[in-house]
Amino acid sequence: MNGELLKALEALEEEKGITKEVILEAIEAAVLSAYKKKHGPSAQNVRVEVDRATGEMRAYQVRTVVDSVDDENTQIALAEAREWDDSYSVGDMVELEVTVDPHEFGRIAAQTAKQVVVQRLREGERDLVYKEFRDREGDIVTGTVQRIERKNVYLDLGRIEAVLPPTEQIPRESYRQSERIKAYVVEVRQGTRGPQIVVSRTHPGLLKRLFELEVPEIYEGIVEIKAIAREAGGRSKIAVASRDKNVDAVGACVGPKGSRVQAIVDELKGEKIDIVPWNADPALFVAGALSPAKVSRVEMDEETKTAQVIVPDNQLSLAIGREGQNARLAAKLTGWRIDIKSETQIKEIEAKKIFVDLPEETVEEATPAVSVEGAPVEGAPVEGAPVDGTPVEETPVDAGPVEASEGVISDGEAPEAIVKKEPSTASDA
């Protein structure tokens, strides 16, 4: 029987992954519980021990050596104790072996022992799972969608269940039962019902781990991921640098014909990924982070940690991105505040700065009369004015020469009325 018990323990250890020592401790607690259930108060201070080599069970009752015995279940007389060993004295603890026969246990005691064993095995299995996944915090796991309850998605990880809360789900991403997905382990905590694992699909660490799985150069440490900025479900930017001058960091991440990055895009359900080269020069790093937009120049302000980026007019909307997404991700990636201006806007700002210190001048607006020869004459009627002298609304006259011959004005605009004057003669004078 004892040999069969040890074989059963070995099989259980192989199946559950729980060590034999934990199982034996569970059996000892179960037998002790059943023994107390049968013998009642007389089973106080009893210790059950299972031999690790043979599987034999022994029970010992612990008693205190006293001169006068008041309670036979917890005390033993000094004379009786010295029959076993002459070295005992008052106050010493003596262990006396008592008979334990599991076959004598009743149905209730046996049921109690079974519950204790099951409970201890569950606790041992939970502790084992907790220790396993506690070390995997910050790692990636693959699970099968088991069920969806109150917007929480529960993933089956094999030995345990993980929860994907709504806040960690990619917007507009749907999940189907039995679908296999990858998730990032955010937190592992010990609860009353065992370890609880919280996973995420929006964490930037998921993108990092996916690149480590798909790109061998990153896993081996040849290519290093310097920074990640992510808006889950929309767009992500990742900055990479190579430690080997013969290895192109961006090309390694993209892969042959884009196969590596495409596998990650498919896993993230179509999320766009920009891979940019990292640079120690902040200006060059900011310019690269705004990819795919082309940058003319970058002006850095170290005090305010602001980068003013000047782009061609046709690249302004591309640099900003839809609803400012491209600029926002670039700012997260680089850690700099980014102010994007077009070349035309910069020219207007610089022009305003040139004239901002000039004194204001008041120019009197007047419309001179034009003589026949084209020279201004005082008191001459304005061309196009009514003959009776009724005042007309004056309009600004553009700078430049004005010709009266044939009633043509140099700017090409035809007046409302053109008065053609004949040359004066001596007789008129």
Secondary structure, DSSP 8 states (H G I E B T S, - for coil): -HHHHHHHHHHHHHHH---HHHHHHHHHHHHHHHHHHHHGGGGTTEEEEE-TTT--EEEEEEEEEESS-S-TTTEEEHHHHHHH-TT--TT-EEEEEE---GGG--HHHHHHHHHHHHHHHHHHHHHHHHHHHHTTTTSEEEEEEEEEETTEEEEE-SSSEEEE-GGGS-TT----TT-EEEEEEEEEEEETTEEEEEEESS-HHHHHHHHHHH-HHHHHTSEEEEEEEEETTTEEEEEEEESSTTS-HHHHHH-GGGHHHHHHHHHTTS-EEEEEE--SSHHHHHHHHTTTS--SEEEEETTTTEEEEEE-GGGHHHHH-GGGHHHHHHHHHHSSEEEEEEHHHHHHHHHHHHHTTS-----------B-TTS-B-TT---TT--TT----------SS----GGG--TTS---S---------TTT-
